[in-house]
């Protein structure tokens, strides 16, 4: 196995519109820590793949395709063998261009420059292939992530970032995914070349805190591992099925929402990741890779939603859109009006997966509920299965069907939640049938050949 890794700095200049929240003034005013595109390439002599993790809230399908084409041209790697995802920091540029109007030009220009810069960087990284070994490790972490959909004594559902009395909460609507997986890539000299850290947790602690660009807790995770293994190592972070998972423990009412909390969580996740690396074991075998273009039906906007949007735009016509957590009604109404003009009936995206030995990863196109990620892992024939969310496009939230009756943030129709009610079930079947099973079949054939 040969591998190459590197990082490309993609920090925008001051004044870029920030994504992940709705603020009166959403323009960045400085940089707390730089954003990166972290890149890992693997080549077993027959199959070559490129994994790219962007410190963005997400990326549109068209943008991912543009990046893929440019990287393919600079490296010679087939575009279909390039996997792209967003780490989902809420303190980066608004690369999905959904919350605000009139920012397409500045964001488009930034993304165009970023695509060229990343492609050039990938071309240079591609020249640095070395012989390498792969290792995989896992650990369960129970105190960093929480299901943010809480059930009150009266049976109603409230989000853990909303106002409520802690003693009125009886539990959550669903589970978390406590599994931390780390794929590490080692030089023959015994030094760490790169690692891919996979954990399910919304990087939404800061939400544009002080209008500073930041990777959120990922920055401190990265720093911890680089301090441990050398500054030349490359750390890729891939989020899991984090659609209903964040860091807020409703039993602790004094949690910080600033850099103290990102430092606490990031360093703790870094320590756990190092333990995974130290306890990991080798994985061997050829690289298997699957990539399929799929389409998911878009949700039909109801007459009631149309009438509601018209009412809100009239009612709140003089109201300023500003909210730290969640989205104001006026912003929802604007998004619904914009969605009415879309010509498409389906959301097109790419689903991908890769396997080496007993390790595999699969992708989802948006912020999928944790239950779907757990179902995919349950079905997988691989002992170690990563679920990478926000990959190859940003389809928005993908909730459980019953969540639409419960209410809550992720189910409200908008660009941030636009697929049909049973989209999660559809995607699980697609991942299982189109990605996991073909990868498992290849594994069986390889074992028989061996």
C-alpha positions as CSV (number, residue, x, y, z in Angstrom):
1,X,0.0,0.0,0.0
2,X,1.2,3.5,-0.9
3,X,-0.1,6.7,0.8
4,X,0.3,10.4,0.5
5,X,-1.2,13.1,2.8
6,X,-1.2,16.9,3.2
7,X,-3.2,19.9,4.1
8,X,-4.2,23.0,2.2
9,X,-5.1,26.2,4.1
10,X,-8.5,27.5,3.0
11,X,-9.1,30.3,5.5
12,X,-11.1,33.1,4.0
13,X,-10.4,36.8,4.4
14,X,-12.2,39.0,6.8
15,X,-15.8,39.9,5.8
16,X,-16.8,36.5,4.4
17,X,-20.5,35.7,5.2
18,X,-20.5,33.0,8.0
19,X,-22.7,30.0,7.9
20,X,-24.4,27.8,10.5
21,X,-26.5,30.5,12.2
22,X,-28.5,33.6,11.4
23,X,-27.1,36.9,12.7
24,X,-27.8,40.5,12.1
25,X,-24.1,40.9,11.0
26,X,-22.8,37.6,9.7
27,X,-19.5,38.9,8.3
28,X,-16.3,37.4,9.8
29,X,-14.1,39.8,11.7
30,X,-11.0,37.7,12.3
31,X,-9.5,34.3,12.6
32,X,-9.2,32.3,15.8
33,X,-7.7,29.2,14.0
34,X,-7.2,28.5,10.3
35,X,-9.5,26.3,8.2
36,X,-8.0,23.4,6.1
37,X,-8.7,20.9,3.5
38,X,-7.0,17.8,4.8
39,X,-6.2,15.2,2.2
40,X,-5.3,11.5,2.2
41,X,-4.5,9.4,-0.9
42,X,-4.2,5.6,-1.0
43,X,-3.0,3.5,-3.9
44,X,-2.7,-0.3,-3.8
45,X,-1.4,-0.5,-7.4
46,X,-4.9,-1.2,-8.8
47,X,-7.2,1.2,-7.1
48,X,-6.4,4.8,-6.1
49,X,-8.6,7.0,-4.0
50,X,-8.5,10.5,-2.6
51,X,-10.2,11.5,0.7
52,X,-10.8,15.2,1.3
53,X,-12.1,16.8,4.5
54,X,-13.1,20.5,4.2
55,X,-13.6,22.7,7.3
56,X,-16.9,23.9,6.0
57,X,-20.4,23.7,7.3
58,X,-21.2,21.8,4.0
59,X,-20.7,21.9,0.3
60,X,-23.3,21.9,-2.5
61,X,-23.3,19.0,-5.0
62,X,-22.2,21.3,-7.8
63,X,-19.3,22.6,-5.8
64,X,-18.2,19.0,-4.9
65,X,-18.3,18.0,-8.6
66,X,-16.2,21.1,-9.6
67,X,-13.6,20.2,-7.0
68,X,-13.6,16.6,-8.0
69,X,-13.0,17.5,-11.7
70,X,-10.1,19.8,-10.8
71,X,-8.5,17.4,-8.4
72,X,-8.8,14.6,-10.9
73,X,-7.1,16.7,-13.5
74,X,-4.2,17.6,-11.2
75,X,-3.7,14.1,-9.8
76,X,-4.9,11.7,-12.4
77,X,-7.2,10.0,-9.8
78,X,-10.6,9.2,-11.3
79,X,-13.2,11.8,-10.2
80,X,-15.5,9.0,-9.1
81,X,-12.8,7.9,-6.6
82,X,-12.6,11.2,-4.8
83,X,-14.6,11.5,-1.6
84,X,-15.4,15.0,-0.3
85,X,-17.0,16.0,3.0
86,X,-17.5,19.0,5.2
87,X,-16.6,18.7,8.9
88,X,-19.6,21.0,9.6
89,X,-18.0,23.7,11.7
90,X,-20.6,26.4,12.4
91,X,-17.9,29.1,12.5
92,X,-16.8,29.0,8.8
93,X,-18.0,30.6,5.6
94,X,-21.6,30.1,4.4
95,X,-20.6,27.7,1.7
96,X,-24.1,26.3,1.3
97,X,-25.5,29.7,0.5
98,X,-28.9,29.1,2.0
99,X,-29.4,31.3,5.0
100,X,-28.9,34.7,3.4
101,X,-29.7,36.3,0.1
102,X,-27.3,38.3,-1.9
103,X,-24.1,36.5,-1.0
104,X,-23.8,34.1,-4.0
105,X,-21.2,36.2,-5.7
106,X,-18.7,36.6,-2.8
107,X,-19.2,33.0,-1.7
108,X,-18.9,31.8,-5.3
109,X,-15.7,33.7,-5.9
110,X,-14.2,32.3,-2.6
111,X,-15.2,28.7,-3.5
112,X,-13.8,29.1,-7.0
113,X,-10.5,30.2,-5.7
114,X,-10.5,27.4,-3.1
115,X,-11.2,24.8,-5.7
116,X,-8.1,25.9,-7.7
117,X,-5.9,26.1,-4.6
118,X,-7.0,22.7,-3.3
119,X,-6.5,21.1,-6.7
120,X,-3.0,22.5,-7.0
121,X,-2.2,21.3,-3.5
122,X,-3.6,17.9,-4.2
123,X,-1.3,17.7,-7.3
124,X,1.7,18.4,-5.1
125,X,0.6,15.9,-2.5
126,X,0.2,13.3,-5.2
127,X,3.9,13.5,-5.9
128,X,4.7,12.4,-2.4
129,X,3.5,8.8,-2.3
130,X,5.4,6.5,0.1
131,X,5.0,2.9,1.3
132,X,2.7,2.8,4.3
133,X,0.8,0.6,6.7
134,X,-2.8,1.0,7.9
135,X,-4.1,0.4,11.4
136,X,-7.6,0.7,12.8
137,X,-8.7,1.4,16.4
138,X,-12.0,2.0,18.2
139,X,-13.2,3.3,21.6
140,X,-16.6,4.2,23.1
141,X,-17.0,7.7,24.6
142,X,-20.2,8.3,26.6
143,X,-19.8,11.8,27.9
144,X,-19.1,14.1,24.9
145,X,-22.2,13.7,22.7
146,X,-25.9,13.9,23.5
147,X,-29.2,13.5,21.6
148,X,-30.5,17.0,21.4
149,X,-34.2,16.1,21.1
150,X,-35.5,15.9,24.6
151,X,-38.9,14.5,25.9
152,X,-40.7,16.4,28.6
153,X,-43.0,14.9,31.2
154,X,-46.1,15.9,29.2
155,X,-44.7,14.0,26.1
156,X,-43.8,17.0,24.1
157,X,-40.4,17.4,22.5
158,X,-38.0,20.2,23.1
159,X,-34.5,20.9,21.7
160,X,-31.7,20.9,24.3
161,X,-30.7,24.4,23.2
162,X,-34.1,25.8,24.0
163,X,-35.5,27.0,27.3
164,X,-36.9,24.3,29.7
165,X,-36.6,23.1,33.3
166,X,-34.1,20.2,33.6
167,X,-36.4,18.5,36.1
168,X,-39.2,18.5,33.5
169,X,-37.1,16.3,31.1
170,X,-37.6,12.5,31.3
171,X,-35.1,11.5,28.5
172,X,-34.2,11.9,24.9
173,X,-36.1,10.7,21.8
174,X,-33.3,8.6,20.6
175,X,-29.7,7.3,21.2
176,X,-26.2,8.6,20.5
177,X,-23.4,6.9,18.7
178,X,-20.5,6.7,21.2
179,X,-18.1,4.9,18.8
180,X,-14.9,6.7,18.0
181,X,-13.0,5.1,15.1
182,X,-9.5,6.1,14.0
183,X,-7.8,4.9,10.8
184,X,-4.1,5.6,11.1
185,X,-1.5,5.5,8.2
186,X,2.1,4.8,9.2
187,X,5.4,5.4,7.4
188,X,7.7,2.4,7.3
189,X,10.0,4.3,9.6
190,X,7.3,4.2,12.3
191,X,6.1,7.8,12.1
192,X,2.5,8.7,11.7
193,X,1.7,10.0,8.3
194,X,-2.0,10.7,8.7
195,X,-5.1,9.6,10.6
196,X,-8.8,9.7,9.9
197,X,-10.9,10.4,13.0
198,X,-14.6,9.6,12.9
199,X,-16.9,10.7,15.7
200,X,-20.5,11.8,15.7
201,X,-20.8,15.3,17.2
202,X,-22.1,18.6,15.9
203,X,-19.2,21.2,15.8
204,X,-21.7,23.9,16.8
205,X,-20.3,25.0,20.2
206,X,-19.2,28.5,19.0
207,X,-21.7,29.3,16.2
208,X,-19.7,32.3,15.0
209,X,-18.5,33.3,18.4
210,X,-17.2,36.9,18.3
211,X,-17.5,36.6,14.5
212,X,-14.2,34.6,14.4
213,X,-13.4,31.9,11.9
214,X,-12.7,28.6,13.7
215,X,-12.8,24.8,13.2
216,X,-14.7,24.6,16.6
217,X,-13.5,21.7,18.7
218,X,-11.8,20.1,15.7
219,X,-9.0,22.6,16.1
220,X,-8.0,21.4,19.5
221,X,-8.4,17.7,18.5
222,X,-6.0,18.4,15.7
223,X,-3.5,20.3,17.9
224,X,-3.5,17.5,20.5
225,X,-2.7,14.8,17.9
226,X,-0.1,17.0,16.2
227,X,1.6,17.7,19.5
228,X,1.6,13.9,20.1
229,X,2.8,12.6,16.8
230,X,4.6,15.5,15.1
231,X,3.5,18.6,13.2
232,X,4.0,16.9,9.8
233,X,1.2,14.4,10.5
234,X,-2.2,15.1,8.8
235,X,-5.4,14.7,10.8
236,X,-8.7,14.3,8.9
237,X,-11.9,14.6,10.9
238,X,-15.1,13.2,9.5
239,X,-18.4,13.6,11.3
240,X,-20.9,10.8,11.6
241,X,-24.7,10.7,11.7
242,X,-24.8,13.9,13.7
243,X,-28.2,15.3,12.6
244,X,-29.7,15.1,16.1
245,X,-26.5,15.0,18.2
246,X,-24.6,17.9,19.9
247,X,-22.5,18.6,22.9
248,X,-25.2,20.0,25.3
249,X,-25.9,17.9,28.4
250,X,-29.3,19.1,29.7
251,X,-28.3,18.1,33.2
252,X,-25.5,20.6,33.2
253,X,-26.9,24.1,32.9
254,X,-23.6,26.0,33.0
255,X,-21.9,24.6,29.9
256,X,-19.8,27.2,28.1
257,X,-20.4,28.3,24.5
258,X,-17.0,29.7,23.8
259,X,-13.4,28.6,23.2
260,X,-13.1,27.1,26.7
261,X,-15.7,24.5,25.7
262,X,-14.1,23.7,22.3
263,X,-10.8,23.3,24.1
264,X,-12.3,21.0,26.7
265,X,-14.1,18.8,24.2
266,X,-11.4,18.9,21.5
267,X,-8.5,17.9,23.8
268,X,-10.6,15.1,25.4
269,X,-11.5,13.8,22.0
270,X,-7.8,14.1,21.1
271,X,-6.8,12.0,24.1
272,X,-9.3,9.3,23.3
273,X,-8.1,9.4,19.6
274,X,-4.5,8.9,20.7
275,X,-5.7,5.9,22.8
276,X,-7.4,4.5,19.8
277,X,-4.2,4.9,17.8
278,X,-2.0,3.3,20.4
279,X,-4.4,0.3,20.8
280,X,-5.0,-0.1,17.0
281,X,-4.1,-3.2,15.0
282,X,-3.0,-3.6,11.4
283,X,-5.5,-4.0,8.5
284,X,-4.3,-5.5,5.2
285,X,-5.7,-6.1,1.8
286,X,-6.5,-4.4,-1.4
287,X,-8.6,-1.2,-1.7
288,X,-12.2,-1.7,-2.7
289,X,-14.2,1.4,-3.7
290,X,-17.8,2.0,-4.7
291,X,-19.4,5.2,-6.0
292,X,-23.0,5.5,-7.2
293,X,-25.0,8.5,-8.3
294,X,-28.5,8.5,-6.7
295,X,-31.6,10.7,-6.5
296,X,-33.8,11.2,-3.5
297,X,-37.3,12.8,-3.9
298,X,-37.7,16.3,-2.5
299,X,-40.5,17.0,0.0
300,X,-43.6,18.7,-1.5
301,X,-44.3,22.1,0.0
302,X,-47.8,22.1,1.4
303,X,-50.5,24.8,0.9
304,X,-50.4,25.3,4.7
305,X,-46.6,26.0,4.5
306,X,-47.1,28.4,1.6
307,X,-49.8,30.3,3.5
308,X,-47.7,30.3,6.6
309,X,-44.7,31.8,4.8
310,X,-46.8,34.6,3.3
311,X,-48.3,35.3,6.8
312,X,-44.9,35.4,8.4
313,X,-43.3,37.7,5.8
314,X,-46.2,40.1,6.3
315,X,-46.2,39.8,10.1
316,X,-42.4,40.1,10.5
317,X,-41.7,42.4,7.6
318,X,-39.9,44.9,9.9
319,X,-38.3,42.3,12.1
320,X,-34.5,41.7,12.0
321,X,-33.4,38.1,11.5
322,X,-31.1,37.3,14.4
323,X,-30.9,34.0,16.4
324,X,-27.9,32.3,18.1
325,X,-29.3,28.7,17.9
326,X,-31.9,27.7,15.4
327,X,-33.5,29.7,12.6
328,X,-36.0,32.6,12.9
329,X,-39.5,32.3,11.4
330,X,-38.8,35.0,8.8
331,X,-35.7,33.2,7.5
332,X,-37.8,29.9,7.2
333,X,-40.4,31.8,5.3
334,X,-37.9,33.3,2.9
335,X,-36.4,29.8,2.3
336,X,-39.8,28.3,1.6
337,X,-40.5,31.0,-0.9
338,X,-37.2,30.4,-2.6
339,X,-37.8,26.6,-2.7
340,X,-41.1,27.1,-4.5
341,X,-39.1,28.3,-7.5
342,X,-36.9,25.3,-7.8
343,X,-37.5,23.2,-10.9
344,X,-36.2,19.9,-9.5
345,X,-38.3,17.2,-8.0
346,X,-35.3,15.1,-6.8
347,X,-32.1,15.8,-5.0
348,X,-29.2,14.2,-6.8
349,X,-26.0,13.2,-5.0
350,X,-23.2,10.7,-4.9
351,X,-22.9,7.9,-2.3
352,X,-19.6,6.3,-1.8
353,X,-17.8,3.6,0.2
354,X,-14.3,2.2,0.6
355,X,-13.0,-1.0,2.3
356,X,-9.6,-2.4,3.3
357,X,-9.7,-5.7,5.2
358,X,-12.2,-5.4,8.0
359,X,-12.5,-1.6,7.7
360,X,-15.0,0.3,5.6
361,X,-16.5,3.7,5.4
362,X,-19.8,4.8,3.7
363,X,-21.1,8.3,3.1
364,X,-24.4,10.1,3.6
365,X,-25.2,13.4,1.8
366,X,-26.4,15.5,4.7
367,X,-27.1,15.7,8.4
368,X,-28.6,12.3,8.9
369,X,-30.2,11.3,12.3
370,X,-28.0,9.0,14.4
371,X,-30.5,6.2,14.2
372,X,-29.7,5.7,10.5
373,X,-26.0,5.6,11.1
374,X,-26.4,3.0,13.8
375,X,-28.6,0.9,11.4
376,X,-25.9,1.0,8.7
377,X,-23.3,-0.1,11.2
378,X,-25.6,-2.9,12.3
379,X,-26.0,-4.2,8.8
380,X,-22.4,-3.9,7.8
381,X,-20.4,-7.0,7.2
382,X,-17.2,-5.1,8.2
383,X,-16.0,-5.2,11.8
384,X,-15.1,-1.5,11.7
385,X,-17.5,0.8,9.8
386,X,-17.3,4.5,9.6
387,X,-20.4,6.6,8.6
388,X,-19.3,9.9,7.1
389,X,-22.0,12.5,6.9
390,X,-22.2,15.7,4.9
391,X,-20.4,14.0,2.1
392,X,-20.5,15.0,-1.6
393,X,-23.4,17.4,-1.0
394,X,-25.5,19.0,1.7
395,X,-29.0,17.8,1.5
396,X,-29.9,19.2,4.9
397,X,-31.3,17.3,7.9
398,X,-32.6,13.7,7.3
399,X,-34.8,13.0,10.3
400,X,-36.6,9.8,11.4
401,X,-40.1,9.8,10.0
402,X,-41.8,9.9,13.5
403,X,-39.8,13.1,14.2
404,X,-42.1,15.0,11.9
405,X,-45.0,14.4,14.3
406,X,-42.9,15.3,17.3
407,X,-41.8,18.6,15.9
408,X,-38.5,20.3,16.6
409,X,-35.8,22.1,14.7
410,X,-34.6,19.6,12.1
411,X,-38.0,18.7,10.6
412,X,-39.2,22.2,9.6
413,X,-39.3,22.5,5.8
414,X,-36.5,24.7,4.5
415,X,-33.3,24.3,2.5
416,X,-32.0,22.8,5.7
417,X,-34.7,20.1,5.7
418,X,-36.0,19.3,2.2
419,X,-36.1,15.6,1.5
420,X,-39.2,13.4,1.7
421,X,-40.2,12.1,5.2
422,X,-38.8,8.6,4.7
423,X,-35.6,9.8,3.1
424,X,-33.5,8.3,5.9
425,X,-34.9,4.8,5.3
426,X,-34.4,5.2,1.5
427,X,-30.8,6.2,2.1
428,X,-30.1,3.3,4.4
429,X,-31.4,0.8,1.8
430,X,-29.2,2.5,-0.8
431,X,-26.1,2.4,1.3
432,X,-26.7,-1.2,2.2
433,X,-27.6,-2.4,-1.4
434,X,-25.4,-0.1,-3.5
435,X,-22.3,0.3,-1.4
436,X,-22.0,-2.1,1.6
437,X,-23.0,-5.3,-0.1
438,X,-20.8,-4.8,-3.2
439,X,-17.9,-4.0,-0.9
440,X,-18.6,-7.1,1.2
441,X,-18.9,-9.3,-2.0
442,X,-15.5,-8.1,-3.1
443,X,-14.1,-8.9,0.3
444,X,-15.4,-12.4,0.1
445,X,-13.9,-12.9,-3.4
446,X,-10.6,-11.6,-2.1
447,X,-10.7,-14.0,0.8
448,X,-11.5,-16.9,-1.5
449,X,-8.6,-15.9,-3.9
450,X,-6.3,-15.6,-0.9
